[in-house]
Amino acid sequence: MLIQAWYRVEYLFTVHEHVFNPPPKVKSAVIRLTRNETQSLGCNETLFKQIVKTTFNQRRKTLRNSIKPILGKDCPLTQEALFDKRPEQLSVQQFVDLTNQTEAALKAGGNLPPCNP
């Protein structure tokens, strides 16, 4: 998601496991990254990175459960339907919107968390 915010990702081809020594148990892919036109995401980019990293670190959990370290377990924001999804189901724009909502909720609560660069 962090890459997709700033780059177009294009799949080029698959690299089979037998070309590596020792061979991994998976195939690899070669991709091309091309810088997109995005100059600004329209949100707090440090908080955006923190939210993306936090939610993808627990990618099998719903957003409601994976974002608890940032918002806390009783935040009313997490009652929205968006929080029933997993991070890979969201678009970049949905993460931007989530970042803006999170920042507003944190400011209203008066406790912005320390951001991880």
Disulfide bonds with the S-S distance in Angstrom:
none
